[in-house]
Amino acid sequence: MDGGFQPIERAPAYLKVFRAIEAKISSGALKDGAHLPTEAELCAQFGVTRSTVREGLRLLEQTGLVVRGPAKKFFIKRPAESDIAAAASKSFALGGVTFSEVFDTLAALYPEAARLAAARLSKAKIADLIAVRATLEAASERDHEATVDGAVAFFQEIAKGLDNRVMLAMLQSLNLMIGESLRQVIARAPKAKDRILNAQRKLIEAFERRDADLAGDWMRKHIADLKRGYEVAKVGMDEAIL
């Protein structure tokens, strides 16, 4: 009849073991680096067989929540921001995200990130940005990989300086996709290195002055200029980045 209910799914025991341990990791009851009880102890605590515990541990290991250590012990390993970013970037790329989608997201997120950076970047983080720019400036004009690395590293340092782990993971995943897309076009974009260096210099000046509006404006210009480079290189913006 209409409005009826679906049967309740009965989760297998190993999945319940997985979810119980996952919940303690998520709540912080199991800290990063702590080791789990032995298989025998887990069997006794959960009241299940050793094979059930092993399947639950295998699933935890596959999801990156635990790592196998010496003496067959499992240790808690909370995913770092870089791990989350790499996984997200790979998933998006495999899913066929396009140049246009990446740049729309870049244009939506990074001007505000630049505004925040103008208020939050420490002198040490600004010095890191200056060092990144100096490395790019010293690189050969023909070293296109150095240009890509310098562009991405600058974005990475901004993301790291915001002191916000959620934004860091999101922006880093975006940075990785930008890097992959730039590698396909940087050699075909005229004066790409010079344009990137100029934008980086203007952004650093805005950060040093703590001028959020200027930082946001220059980030918008920088992203628009990067996108024009793709158009000059005749890359279809609806093409997948990989």
C-alpha positions as CSV (number, residue, x, y, z in Angstrom):
1,M,0.0,0.0,0.0
2,D,1.0,3.7,-0.4
3,G,3.1,5.1,2.4
4,G,4.4,1.7,3.5
5,F,7.9,1.2,5.0
6,Q,10.9,-0.6,3.6
7,P,12.4,-3.4,5.5
8,I,15.1,-2.4,8.0
9,E,18.5,-3.3,6.8
10,R,20.4,-5.6,9.1
11,A,24.0,-4.5,9.0
12,P,26.6,-7.3,9.2
13,A,28.5,-7.6,12.4
14,Y,31.8,-6.5,11.0
15,L,30.2,-3.3,9.8
16,K,28.9,-2.7,13.3
17,V,32.5,-3.2,14.7
18,F,33.7,-0.7,12.1
19,R,31.1,1.9,13.0
20,A,31.6,1.5,16.7
21,I,35.3,2.2,16.4
22,E,34.8,4.9,13.8
23,A,32.4,6.7,16.2
24,K,35.0,6.7,19.0
25,I,37.6,8.1,16.6
26,S,35.3,10.8,15.3
27,S,34.3,11.8,18.9
28,G,37.9,12.0,20.0
29,A,37.5,9.2,22.5
30,L,40.3,7.5,20.6
31,K,43.1,9.9,20.0
32,D,45.4,10.1,17.1
33,G,48.3,7.8,17.7
34,A,46.6,5.6,20.3
35,H,46.5,1.9,19.7
36,L,43.4,-0.3,19.6
37,P,43.0,-3.3,21.9
38,T,44.2,-6.6,20.5
39,E,42.0,-8.7,18.3
40,A,41.3,-11.0,21.2
41,E,40.4,-8.1,23.4
42,L,38.1,-6.7,20.7
43,C,36.4,-10.1,20.3
44,A,35.7,-10.2,24.0
45,Q,34.5,-6.6,24.2
46,F,32.2,-6.8,21.1
47,G,31.2,-10.4,21.7
48,V,32.0,-11.4,18.1
49,T,34.3,-13.8,16.4
50,R,37.9,-13.0,15.4
51,S,37.0,-13.1,11.7
52,T,34.4,-10.4,12.3
53,V,36.9,-8.2,14.2
54,R,39.4,-8.7,11.4
55,E,36.9,-7.6,8.7
56,G,36.0,-4.5,10.8
57,L,39.7,-3.6,11.1
58,R,40.3,-4.2,7.4
59,L,37.6,-1.7,6.6
60,L,39.1,0.8,9.1
61,E,42.5,0.4,7.4
62,Q,41.0,0.8,3.9
63,T,39.4,4.1,5.0
64,G,42.6,5.4,6.4
65,L,41.4,5.6,10.0
66,V,44.0,3.1,11.4
67,V,47.4,1.9,10.4
68,R,49.0,-1.4,11.1
69,G,52.0,-1.2,13.5
70,P,54.5,-3.6,15.1
71,A,53.3,-6.7,16.8
72,K,50.1,-6.6,14.7
73,K,48.8,-3.6,16.6
74,F,46.5,-1.0,15.0
75,F,47.1,2.6,15.6
76,I,44.6,5.5,15.2
77,K,45.5,7.8,12.3
78,R,43.3,10.7,11.8
79,P,43.5,11.9,8.1
80,A,45.6,15.1,7.7
81,E,44.3,18.0,5.7
82,S,46.7,17.1,2.9
83,D,45.3,13.5,2.8
84,I,41.8,14.8,2.6
85,A,42.8,17.3,-0.1
86,A,44.6,14.7,-2.2
87,A,41.6,12.2,-1.9
88,A,39.1,14.9,-2.9
89,S,41.2,16.2,-5.8
90,K,41.7,12.7,-7.2
91,S,37.9,11.9,-6.9
92,F,37.0,15.1,-8.7
93,A,39.5,14.5,-11.4
94,L,38.4,10.9,-11.9
95,G,34.8,12.2,-12.0
96,G,35.7,14.3,-15.0
97,V,35.5,17.8,-13.6
98,T,36.2,20.5,-16.3
99,F,38.5,23.5,-16.5
100,S,35.4,25.7,-16.3
101,E,34.2,24.0,-13.1
102,V,37.6,24.4,-11.5
103,F,37.9,28.1,-12.4
104,D,34.4,28.9,-11.3
105,T,35.2,27.4,-7.9
106,L,38.6,29.2,-7.8
107,A,36.9,32.5,-8.6
108,A,34.3,31.9,-5.9
109,L,36.6,30.9,-3.1
110,Y,40.0,32.5,-3.5
111,P,39.2,36.2,-3.5
112,E,37.6,35.8,-0.1
113,A,40.6,33.6,1.0
114,A,42.8,36.5,0.0
115,R,40.7,39.0,2.0
116,L,41.0,36.7,5.0
117,A,44.7,36.3,4.4
118,A,45.2,40.1,4.5
119,A,44.0,40.0,8.1
120,R,45.4,36.7,9.2
121,L,48.8,36.0,7.6
122,S,51.6,36.4,10.0
123,K,54.9,38.1,9.1
124,A,56.5,34.6,8.8
125,K,53.8,33.4,6.4
126,I,54.2,36.6,4.3
127,A,57.9,35.9,4.3
128,D,57.1,32.3,3.0
129,L,55.1,33.9,0.1
130,I,58.0,36.2,-0.7
131,A,60.3,33.1,-0.8
132,V,58.0,31.2,-3.1
133,R,57.9,34.2,-5.5
134,A,61.7,34.6,-5.4
135,T,62.1,30.9,-6.3
136,L,59.8,31.3,-9.2
137,E,61.5,34.5,-10.3
138,A,64.9,32.7,-10.3
139,A,63.6,29.8,-12.4
140,S,64.4,29.5,-16.1
141,E,61.8,30.9,-18.5
142,R,61.8,27.5,-20.2
143,D,61.2,25.6,-17.0
144,H,57.5,25.4,-17.3
145,E,57.2,22.9,-14.4
146,A,58.8,25.5,-12.1
147,T,56.2,28.0,-13.2
148,V,53.4,25.6,-12.4
149,D,55.0,24.8,-9.0
150,G,55.5,28.4,-8.2
151,A,51.9,29.3,-9.0
152,V,50.5,26.4,-6.9
153,A,52.9,26.9,-4.0
154,F,51.8,30.5,-3.7
155,F,48.2,29.4,-3.4
156,Q,49.2,26.7,-1.0
157,E,50.9,29.2,1.3
158,I,47.9,31.4,1.4
159,A,45.7,28.5,2.3
160,K,48.0,27.3,5.1
161,G,48.2,30.8,6.5
162,L,44.4,31.1,7.1
163,D,44.5,29.0,10.3
164,N,41.3,27.2,9.3
165,R,41.6,23.4,8.7
166,V,38.4,23.1,6.8
167,M,39.3,25.9,4.4
168,L,42.8,24.4,4.1
169,A,41.6,21.0,3.0
170,M,39.1,22.5,0.5
171,L,41.6,25.0,-0.9
172,Q,44.4,22.5,-1.1
173,S,42.2,20.1,-3.1
174,L,41.5,22.9,-5.5
175,N,45.2,23.8,-5.7
176,L,46.0,20.3,-6.7
177,M,43.5,20.5,-9.6
178,I,44.8,23.9,-10.7
179,G,48.3,22.4,-10.8
180,E,47.2,19.5,-13.0
181,S,45.3,21.8,-15.3
182,L,48.2,24.4,-15.5
183,R,50.6,21.6,-16.6
184,Q,48.6,21.1,-19.7
185,V,48.7,24.7,-20.9
186,I,51.5,26.8,-19.3
187,A,53.9,26.3,-22.2
188,R,51.3,27.6,-24.6
189,A,50.4,30.7,-22.6
190,P,52.6,33.7,-23.6
191,K,54.5,35.4,-20.7
192,A,52.7,33.2,-18.2
193,K,55.6,33.4,-15.7
194,D,55.8,37.2,-15.9
195,R,52.0,37.6,-15.4
196,I,52.0,35.3,-12.4
197,L,55.0,37.0,-10.8
198,N,53.3,40.4,-11.2
199,A,50.1,39.2,-9.6
200,Q,52.0,37.6,-6.7
201,R,53.9,40.8,-6.1
202,K,50.7,42.8,-5.9
203,L,49.1,40.3,-3.6
204,I,52.1,40.3,-1.3
205,E,51.9,44.1,-1.1
206,A,48.2,44.0,-0.2
207,F,48.9,41.4,2.5
208,E,51.8,43.6,3.9
209,R,49.4,46.6,4.0
210,R,46.6,44.5,5.6
211,D,44.4,45.7,2.8
212,A,41.6,43.1,2.4
213,D,39.8,44.9,-0.4
214,L,43.0,45.3,-2.5
215,A,44.0,41.6,-1.8
216,G,40.5,40.4,-3.0
217,D,40.6,42.6,-6.1
218,W,44.1,41.4,-7.1
219,M,43.2,37.8,-6.5
220,R,40.2,38.2,-8.8
221,K,42.5,39.8,-11.5
222,H,45.0,37.0,-11.0
223,I,42.3,34.3,-11.5
224,A,40.8,36.1,-14.5
225,D,44.3,36.3,-16.1
226,L,45.0,32.6,-15.5
227,K,41.7,31.8,-17.2
228,R,42.6,34.1,-20.2
229,G,45.8,32.0,-20.5
230,Y,43.7,28.9,-21.0
231,E,41.6,30.7,-23.7
232,V,44.8,31.9,-25.5
233,A,46.2,28.4,-25.4
234,K,42.9,27.3,-27.0
235,V,41.9,24.9,-24.3
236,G,38.2,24.0,-24.3
237,M,36.9,25.1,-20.9
238,D,34.4,22.3,-21.0
239,E,37.1,19.6,-21.3
240,A,38.0,17.4,-18.4
241,I,41.2,18.5,-16.6
242,L,42.6,14.9,-16.9
